[in-house]
């Protein structure tokens, strides 16, 4: 593909840190979503239910869908998405968590709330 052909594609990177205030509610919501998913094969359902029950980060991964982030944006179509979740030690005062830190991407537009 030439530069002209690829210039219409944009990689949007989003990093979120969430404070889970009620693990049971997150787990229940993930289980409800799994139960309502008609495309999830039964052979995978038990494994997915076990994963979201054992790990809140896994439950969040089932609840947060990148398509939901951009589905209402006019003029764009999601081409590819990947996401993951993990437990982290979070210290909002640590420079490690500075959202305004320059990552060396001079030609990318950045925005954030912080």
N, C-alpha and C positions, 0 to 999 in steps of 0.2 A: 504494500500500500504506500502511496506517496504521502507526503506531508499534508497535501490538500485533502486527501481522502480521510486521514486520521485526525485532522484538526477538529472535527466535529465531536470527537470523543473526549470526555473529561473524567479523570479519576478524582473522586471526592473521598477524602479520608476523614473519618469521624472517630474520635476516641471519647468514650464516656466513662465516667466513674460514678457508679450508683451506690447509694447507701441502702442496703436492704434492711428495712425496719420491721418487716414481718415475713419471716421465711416461710411460714405455713401458708400465708396468702399467695405468695409467689408460686409455691409448689402446687397449690390447688388450682391456680389459674393455668399453669402449664398442663396439668392433668386434664383440665376441661378442654383446652385447645387440642390436646392429643386425642381425646375421646371424640371430638367433633371433626377430626380430619378424615374425610372419606378416602383420601388418596394414600394414607399410611397403611401398608400391608400388615395384616395381623401378625405375621412373623416378626416384624420389627416393633410392633406396638408394645409388647411386654418389656423389651429391652429399653425402649425410650422411656416408658413409665418408670422403670427402675432407675434410670439415669437421673431423671428430674426429681425423683423422690430422695435420692441419696445426695444430690449436689445442687444447691441453689443456683450456682453459676450455670449449670446445665439447664435448669428450669428457665433462667433468663434468656439463654440462647434460643430456646423454643418460643419464647414470647416476643422477642424483638426481631422484627422482620424488616430488612433493608427496603423491600418493596414499599412498605407502609410509609417510609420516610420520603419517597419521591413520587408516589403514585398520584398525588394531587398537583404536582409541579407541571404547569403547562409547557408543551413543546419538548418534553424529554421522555425517553423510554429506557428503562433499566435494561442493560445488556448483560451484565454479569455482577454477581455479588458474592461475597464471602464474609463471614463474621465468626467470632468466637468469643468466649467469655472465660474468665479466670478470677479466682480470688486474689486480691492484692492487699498489701499493707499500704494504707493511704494516710499520708500526712500532708494536709493542705498547705502547711508552712514550709515544706521541703522544696528546695529548688528543682528537684527531680520532677515535680508535678506542675511546673510552670507552663501553662498552656500557651504563653506568648513566646516561648523559646523558638528561635529560628532553627529550622531543621535543614537549612541549606537549599531549600527549594525556591530559587529566585523567580521562576516563571509561574508559580502557582499562586492563586488567590487564596488567602486564608481568612477565616472569620471565626469568631468564638464568643462565648459568654464566659466571663470569668472575673 
